[in-house]
Amino acid sequence: MTKVNFVTNDKGEKIALMIPLDNKKLKGDNLLEYIEDLEDIIFLEFRKQEETVPLDKIISNLQVKGRINAV
């Protein structure tokens, strides 16, 4: 795994990443895939605290709005 370093502000909050580009595994498409994976992980971290909604409630709401047919 590639070592990622965090840049922090005066409060110690992580505000940026530094990725060493001298790693031979992170060339071309591999670098793009790695960055996309990091984006996914960051997105999930931010969303971790959000309230979840049961699937049946989502389906019910979509049916009420006429976006999907009732089963």
Contacts in CASP RR format, 6 or more apart in sequence:
PFRMAT RR
TARGET T0000
AUTHOR 0000-0000-0000
METHOD contacts of the structure
MODEL  1
MTKVNFVTNDKGEKIALMIPLDNKKLKGDNLLEYIEDLEDIIFLEFRKQE
ETVPLDKIISNLQVKGRINAV
2 19 0 8 1.000
2 20 0 8 1.000
2 23 0 8 1.000
2 25 0 8 1.000
2 26 0 8 1.000
2 34 0 8 1.000
3 20 0 8 1.000
4 17 0 8 1.000
4 18 0 8 1.000
4 19 0 8 1.000
4 38 0 8 1.000
5 17 0 8 1.000
5 18 0 8 1.000
6 14 0 8 1.000
6 16 0 8 1.000
6 17 0 8 1.000
6 18 0 8 1.000
7 14 0 8 1.000
7 15 0 8 1.000
7 16 0 8 1.000
7 17 0 8 1.000
7 18 0 8 1.000
8 14 0 8 1.000
8 15 0 8 1.000
9 15 0 8 1.000
17 38 0 8 1.000
19 26 0 8 1.000
19 34 0 8 1.000
19 35 0 8 1.000
19 38 0 8 1.000
20 26 0 8 1.000
21 31 0 8 1.000
26 34 0 8 1.000
59 68 0 8 1.000
62 68 0 8 1.000
63 69 0 8 1.000
63 70 0 8 1.000
END
